[in-house]
Amino acid sequence: MTANNNNFGKVAVLYGGVSGEREVSLNSGKMVHSALVAQGVDAHLFDTAERNVFDLKTENFDRAFIALHGRFGEDGTLQGALELLGVPYTGSCVLASAVAMDKVRTKQIWLQNGLSTPLYRSLPRGADVDSMADAIVAELGLPMFVKPPHEGSSLGAGKVTQVGELKAACELAWQYDTHALVEQCIEGRELTCAVLGSDEHAQVLPIVEIKAPSGDYNFHNKYKGNETVYDCPAEVSAELTQQIQAMVHSAYQALGCSGWGRADVLLRASDNTPFLLEMNTSPGMTDHSLVPMAARAFGISYEQLVMNILSGARLHVQRTSV
């Protein structure tokens, strides 16, 4: 234990929650908690599905490490509650968290900033998919990906290889969300790139390449199986690495992210053009997770990583005296 670690005070590791990614969050939170306790931090697990977030104030927690993924943890709702409670928290502010959780809004901001992302259509629940399927295929081509725009961990996502599959894929996505995001398929390599810090101090970590069985990086291959291969740093030229890292840094800044995050990128095989897929503002911290992997390649241990993230905990809304 170091004296500095006592300065964090009483820390809540917020985990679990009620989103479809609860199981992943439980694993992330337990690992974060263990790492913090091992370094002398007065850290306590706090499952937001089982406890009232207002207990953070009544029980005198000094700050919160957010290890929640998905809705009601990563989407700005929890961040807003913590701002009201005056409990400093890790990661991005209310607005950046909310925007990054919405893949459609994220794409709109990236496109406005000249950043490449696959072409898309957003279809509201109950839309007459059959009547527009041919037009969508003409615009986006085949294959396509369909996913809920407010979910992560590949929940409700599917690949469409022929026009007749589009309706069923949208209906699956609608089980999780009010809209289905239909996205152009970029054939190529699957990469991810993490960022630590804020503003001009943000540091882009080494790129990870994901090689999933049959190219399907689904929930099982992300968290349960051991068949997926990860190359970190990815075998990408120095020039292309610099290009991708600069693009990820710009994407992070454009959304107003801070603290930490991870962008998923597709590298088109035909011409090595990178395309941004999404930004995760509270990425996984399990033993299968990609941010810890990238950090290790950069010389940062898991313990150092969680301390780095915790040290950035803050309130983003300035309070005025009345």
N, C-alpha and C positions, 0 to 999 in steps of 0.2 A: 504494500500500500504506500502511496505517496501522499504528502500533505495536500497537494493540489487536488487530488481526487475527492477529498472531503469538501472542497469548495462547491461541488455540484449539489450538495444538500441531499434531500430525500427525492429520489428519482422514481417515477412510475414508468414501467415498460408496458405501454399500451399494446395489447395483442388480442388475438381471437376475433372478437367482433361478430357481426351478423352477415357479412358478405359471403358470396360463393367461394371466396378464397380463405375461409376461416381456418381450414386445416393447415394450409401453408403458413398462415399467420401464427398459429399456435407454435409451430416449429421454429419460426423466425424469432418470436418473442422469447422462447425458452433459451435459445442460443445467445441472444443478446443479453438477457438477464444474467446468465452464467458468466459471460465474459466480463460484464460490469462488476459483478460481485467479486470475481477473482481478482479484480484490480482495486478492491477496496471501496467501491462506490456503494452507497446505501440505496440499492435498487430493489424494487418490489414489482412483481408481476401484477397486472391489472387488466382483467378481461372485460372489455367494454360491453360484451353481451350479457354479462352476469352482474355488473356493477354500474351504479349511476356515476356518470362522468363528474357530477358535481361533488362527489366524494373526494376528488382530487384537492379541492379547496378546503373542505372541512377537515381533511386528514393531513393538511399542511404539506402537500407535495410541492417541491420547489421547481421541478421541471419534468417534462415528459419526453420519453423516447418513443416515437411512433413506429411500431412494428406491425401495423395493420396494413392490409392490402385490399384494394377494392372500395366499394361503397361504404359510407359511414366511417371512413378511416383515412382514405387517401383522396377523397373527392372534395375536400374543403369544408364539409359539414363539421367534422371534429375540430378542425383548425379554427373555425369560427367560435365554437364553444370554448376552446382553450384561450382564445383572445379575450372573450368575455370574462372568463375566470381569472385572467391574468397569470396563467401558468405557461412559461416559455416552453416551446416545443421544437422538435427537430424537423428538418425538411422545409418544404416550400410554404408560402403564405396561403391564405384562403383562396385568393383569385387564381394563382398559378396552379394550385392543387385541383381546383374545380375545372379549369380549362384543360389541363393535361389529362384529366380523367375522361374527358369527352373527346373521342378520337376525331369527330367531325370538326369541332371547333379548333382543335389542334392543327388539323390539316389546313383549315382556312387561314390561320395565322402564319403557318409556315409558307404557304403559297404566296401570301401577301409580302413575305420577307424574301421571296426569291429562292426558297429552299425546296428541293425536289421531294415529292411524296407521290405514291401511286394514285392514279385517277380513281374516282369513286362516285358512287351514288348513295344517298341516304333514303331509305324507304320506311315510312311510318307503318306501325303495326296495322294489319288489315288491308294494306295496299293491294290493288289488283295486279299481282306480279305477272300473271299469265299475259295480260294485255301489253305489258311493257318489256317483257323478257327479251324479245328479239332486238329491240332498240338498245337495251342495256348491253347485250352481247356485242352489238355493232360498235358501241362506244368503248367498252372496256376490254372486249376480246375474251377468249377462253384459253385457259381456265381462269376462274375468279375465286376470290375468297369472300366469304360472308361471315360477319361477326357482330355481336352486340357492341355498340360504340362506347358503352360505359362499363364493360367488364374486362377482366384480365385473365391470365393463366389459361388462355385458349378456351375458356368456358363459352359454350354456345357457338363456337366457330366451326366452319366447315369449308371444304374446297369443292367448287362446282366445276365439273369437266364437260358438261353438256347442258344445253339450255333447259331441258326438262327437269334438271335437278335444282334449279334456282328457287322455285317456290318452297320446296321442302327445307332448303337451307335457310331461307328467310324466316320460315315458321319456327325453326329451331332457335334462331337468334331472338325472335320476338318472345320466346319463353323467358328470356333474361332481361329484355329491354323494350322500350317503346318504339325503337327504330332498329332496322337492320342496315349495317354498313356493308355495301357491296363494293369490293375493291379490286382493281386491276391486279393481276398476278404478275409479279416480277420474277422471272426464272433466273436463279443464280444462287449465290452464297448468302447464308444467313449470319449476320454479325450483330453484336451488341457492344455498346460503348458507354461506360459510366463516367460520371462527373462528380467531383467532390468540391465543396466550397461554394462561394457566392461572389457575384460581381467580377471584378478584375482578378480576384484571387482564385477563381474556379479552376480546378485542375482536371484535365481530361485524362482518364486512365487508359491503359493498353486495351486494344480491341480484342474481343473474344469471338472466335468463329464457332458456330454451333453446327455439328454434323449429326443430325437425328436419323434414326432408322427410316429408310424410304423417304427422307426429307420431311417427315411429319413430326414437328416439335409440339406435340399435344400435351395435355395435362400429365399423362402417364410418363412420357419421355422427359418432361421437365422435372418431375418431383419424385417419381417412384422407381422407374427403371434405371438400369445402369448401362444401357446400350448406346446412349448418346455420347458422342466424343466432343470434347471441347479443346480447341487450340488457342492458347493464350501465351504470348501475343499471337494473333492471327498471322498466317503466312501471306502477308500483303506487302507490296513494295513500300519503301519509305515514303515515296511521293504520294501514293494513294492513301497510306496511313495518315499522313499529315492532312490530306484533303478531307478524309472522313472525320477525323478528330476536330478539325476546324468547323465542319458542317454541324457536328453534334454540339459543339460549344455554342454556335450561333442559334441552334434550335432551342437549347436550354435557356439562353438569354432572351430569345424572342417570346417565350412563354412566361418569363419572369421567375423561373425556378431558382431555388437557393438551397443550400445545405448539402443536398446530394440528389442524384437521379440517375437514370439509365435509359438511353435511347436504343431502340431496336432498328436495325438498318438492313436493307437488302442490297446486295451488290450484283447488278445485272451481268449475267455471264457474257452476253454478246459484246459489251463495250466497257465493262467495269465502271458503269455509272452507279453511284450510290443513291438509294432512295430511303428516306425516313419513314418508319412505320408508326411509331408511337413513343411517348415519353412516360416513363414510370417515375413517380415522385416519392414512392415509398417501396423500393424494390425488395425482393426476397432476401432474407439473411439466413437461409438454411444451409446445410452442408452441400446442397446441390446448386446453390445460388451463384449468380454470375458476378455481382459486385465484389464479394469477398475474393473470388477467383482473380479478377482483374487487379484488385488491390495487392494480392500476394505477388503477382507478376511485377508490380511496381515497387515491391519491397515493404509493403504495409501488411502487418499481421492482422488477423481477425480482431484481436484485442485492441490493437492500435486503431483499427477502422472504427469500431464502435465508440471509442473514446473521441476520435476525430469528429464523428457525427454528433455525439452528445455535446461536445464543446461548442457546437454551432447553434444549440437550442436558443431560441429567442422569441420575443413577441414582435410582430411586424406592424401592428397598428399603434401609432403614437398616442399616448394618453395625455389628455390635458386636464389640469386641475380646475375644479369648479368651485 
